[in-house]
Amino acid sequence: MRQALLFEVNLFLLPGLLGALPWLMADGPLWLVPLALLPAAARHLYRLVHLSLLIRRHHRLAPPFPLGLWGEIYRAIAHYQQRGRKGRKRQIRFTRRFREAANAVPDALVILDKHHRIEWANPAAAALMNIHWPEADGCCFTDLLAQPDLDDFIEAGEYMRPLDIAPAHNRALMLSLRITPFGERKKQRLVVGRDITKIYHLNMIRRDFVANASHELRTPLTVIGGFLETLLDAPATPEPHRRPLTLMHNQTERMRSIIEDLLTLSRLEMHDQPKDQEVVDVPDELQLIVQEAQALSNGRHQILSDIDDTLLLHGSQPELRSAFSNLVFNAVKHTPEGTCISVRWCEEKDEAIFSVADNGPGIAPEHLPRLTERFYRIDTARSRESGGTGLGLAIVKHVLNRHNAQLSISSEPGHGALFSSRFERQRIERRQGAEPSAILYFPRVQHATPPPPPAQRLG
């Protein structure tokens, strides 16, 4: 750079001195100075015009480069051109690999613009969605994949929830659609369609088997239970026979409870959303549930409630009551005597929150991810003694999913457990003519004696 600058200075300085020498020596004409500098200025003008033409015509700059500062400019532009060519080559290779990978994926991939028009689709989209690219380029996605709920699904923007559809071109298929924001400004949409036909039919077979088997078992169990009750109530029944008859009757009732829970789960799995929805008076339901929990506890627990009397919820009353009662009754059944249980219903950050907290022995971290699995038990012996079926939290999970809510569980051994669910703002209703009640805080009550060992809660 220094040599190039000295070259440019010399290029102007030497002709200027030669042009000014006659004027300095013999008082000659002064116009000889700009005349002497004219070749250097003409050189700069030529290089400028030449470079602009090369750039306009997208010519590649290559050595030899001119001397001076123009050589440095040519070298810098050539360097940026080389970097641009390498970047374009990398982009082309990346695009080619992306296309090859997308073409090898068995799932249908479709890219939509902000107006939901098709910009690109992989070959699997032709078989699964009947979208052939590039023939479908620029076509509206909902016109080619006509489904009653698809427009509402895209407009709602609930991209965490998949949509299961049977495409019109092949009703034997069952697709699971997921849509996610795509592109630099997240204005495009990436649609992923997965063939879940086998999984869907297997789930249908499983649900039908569980429902039919449970339904068929209900009648004989009812008959057996009726005869056992008759024998227990009969005065002529010998006293030594009463204990085995009582055990048989208890196990029959336990089996009947499991069957009822299985039938409830089967009904919940039939549809993603509740059919009959209404404004549910959740405070009134919770008051009844707390009273039932106190009767179930029979004074063994301290049950506190913090309920907003004006906060209502839009949903299914039987399902919400089942979910809330399961959480409260679980806390009563599977925490030791002397535990403090807090039931809370309030609004926070535009969400309705229902929570059940206790200061019991808590739950070990390895059990938390599996608590909502069917028949999962932390302590099998204690769960059976308390009359649990192992399906309560599975029912709660399905009910909350059907109401666009989720169950969250947090616990540490020795520090109790917290079961909470959050409902979105769209489901919240307020009781007319009433002001929201004050939110109360109930401190956790400490055990008077050391708590028993952990792992005493039903999953």
JOZIJO-V400903 format. One record per pair of residues at least 6 apart in sequence whose C-alpha atoms are under 8 Angstrom apart, sorted by the first residue. I is the first residue (numbers start at 1). J is the second residue. If there is no record, write none. Layout:
i = (I/I)
j = (J/J)
This chain:
i = (1/1/3/4/4/4/4/4/5/5/6/7/7/8/8/11/12/12/15/15/15/16/16/16/16/17/18/18/19/19/19/19/19/19/20/20/20/22/22/23/23/47/54/54/60/60/61/61/61/61/62/65/65/65/66/102/102/103/103/103/105/106/106/107/107/107/107/107/107/108/108/108/108/108/108/108/108/108/108/108/108/109/109/109/109/109/109/109/109/110/110/110/110/110/110/110/110/110/111/111/111/111/111/111/111/111/112/112/112/112/112/112/112/112/113/113/113/113/114/114/114/116/116/116/116/116/117/117/117/117/117/118/118/118/118/118/118/119/119/120/120/120/121/121/121/121/122/123/123/125/125/125/126/126/128/128/128/128/128/129/129/129/129/130/130/130/131/131/142/142/145/145/146/146/147/147/147/153/154/159/159/159/160/161/162/162/162/162/163/163/163/163/164/164/164/164/165/165/165/165/166/166/166/166/167/167/167/172/173/173/173/174/174/174/174/175/175/175/175/175/176/176/176/176/177/177/177/177/178/178/178/179/179/179/179/180/180/180/181/181/181/181/182/182/182/183/207/207/208/210/210/210/211/211/211/214/214/214/214/215/215/217/218/218/221/221/221/222/224/225/225/225/228/228/228/228/229/231/231/232/232/232/254/254/257/258/258/261/261/261/261/262/264/265/265/265/268/268/268/269/272/272/273/273/274/274/274/274/275/276/276/277/277/277/277/278/278/278/278/279/279/279/279/279/280/280/280/280/280/280/281/281/281/282/282/282/283/283/283/283/283/283/283/284/285/286/286/286/289/289/289/290/290/290/293/293/293/294/294/296/296/297/297/300/300/300/301/301/301/301/301/301/302/302/302/302/303/303/303/303/304/304/304/304/304/305/305/305/306/306/306/306/306/306/306/306/307/307/307/307/307/308/308/308/308/308/308/309/309/310/310/310/310/310/310/310/311/311/311/311/311/311/311/311/312/312/312/312/313/313/313/314/314/314/315/315/319/320/322/322/323/323/323/323/324/326/326/326/327/327/327/327/327/328/328/330/330/330/331/331/331/331/332/333/333/334/334/334/334/334/335/335/335/335/336/336/336/338/338/339/339/339/339/339/340/340/340/340/340/341/341/341/341/342/342/342/342/342/343/343/343/343/344/344/344/344/345/345/345/345/346/346/346/346/347/350/350/351/351/351/351/351/352/352/352/352/352/353/353/353/353/354/354/354/355/355/355/355/356/356/356/357/357/357/357/358/358/358/358/359/359/359/359/359/359/359/360/360/360/360/360/361/361/361/361/361/361/361/361/361/361/362/362/362/362/362/362/362/362/362/362/363/363/363/363/363/363/363/363/363/364/364/364/364/364/365/365/367/368/368/370/370/371/371/371/371/372/372/372/372/372/373/373/373/373/374/374/374/374/375/375/375/375/376/376/376/376/377/377/377/377/377/378/378/378/378/378/379/379/379/379/382/383/383/383/383/383/388/390/390/391/392/393/396/397/397/400/400/400/403/404/404/405/405/405/405/406/406/406/407/407/407/407/408/408/408/409/409/409/409/410/410/410/411/411/413/414/414)
j = (69/72/68/67/68/69/71/72/68/69/68/67/68/68/69/40/37/40/33/36/37/33/34/36/37/33/33/36/30/32/33/34/35/36/30/32/33/28/29/29/30/70/60/61/78/81/74/75/77/78/78/71/74/75/74/109/122/122/123/124/124/124/194/124/125/192/193/194/195/121/122/123/124/125/126/128/129/191/192/193/194/121/122/124/125/190/191/192/193/118/119/120/121/122/125/190/191/192/118/119/120/121/188/189/190/191/118/119/120/141/188/189/190/191/119/187/188/189/187/188/189/140/141/142/188/189/137/138/139/140/141/136/137/138/139/140/141/137/138/133/134/137/131/132/133/134/133/132/133/131/132/193/132/133/167/173/175/193/195/145/167/169/193/144/145/169/144/145/150/151/167/168/167/168/165/167/168/163/179/178/179/180/178/178/176/177/178/179/175/176/177/178/174/175/176/177/174/175/176/177/172/173/174/175/173/174/175/197/195/196/197/195/196/197/200/193/194/195/196/197/193/194/195/196/191/192/193/194/191/192/193/189/190/191/192/189/190/191/187/188/189/190/188/189/190/189/266/269/266/262/263/266/262/263/266/259/260/262/263/259/263/259/256/259/252/255/256/256/252/249/252/253/245/246/248/249/249/237/245/242/245/246/387/389/389/389/391/389/391/392/395/391/395/394/395/398/395/398/399/398/401/402/402/403/315/316/402/403/316/315/316/314/315/316/317/314/315/316/317/312/313/314/315/429/312/313/314/315/316/317/311/312/313/311/312/313/307/308/309/310/311/312/345/309/321/307/321/324/324/325/328/303/305/328/328/329/332/301/303/329/332/332/333/337/338/339/332/337/338/339/340/341/338/339/340/341/340/341/342/343/340/341/342/343/442/342/343/344/342/343/344/345/346/439/440/441/343/344/345/346/439/345/346/436/437/438/439/436/437/430/431/432/434/435/436/437/346/347/352/428/429/430/431/436/428/429/430/431/427/428/429/427/428/429/403/427/399/399/395/396/395/396/399/400/396/392/393/396/356/392/393/396/419/343/356/392/457/458/341/356/358/457/341/386/457/383/386/456/457/458/360/361/456/457/360/451/452/447/448/358/359/360/445/447/358/359/360/444/445/356/357/358/359/355/356/357/358/442/354/355/356/357/353/354/355/356/352/353/354/355/352/353/354/439/353/424/425/422/423/424/425/428/422/423/424/425/428/420/421/422/423/420/421/422/418/419/420/421/418/419/420/416/417/418/419/416/417/418/444/414/415/416/417/444/445/446/414/415/416/417/451/413/414/415/416/451/452/453/454/455/456/411/412/413/414/415/416/417/454/455/456/411/412/413/416/417/454/455/456/457/411/412/413/454/455/411/412/378/409/410/376/459/377/393/458/459/391/393/394/397/459/391/393/394/459/390/391/394/459/389/390/391/459/390/391/458/459/383/390/457/458/459/455/456/457/458/459/455/456/457/458/456/389/390/456/457/458/458/458/459/459/459/459/407/406/407/406/407/421/423/423/424/421/422/423/424/421/422/423/419/420/421/422/419/420/421/417/418/419/420/417/418/419/417/418/454/451/454)
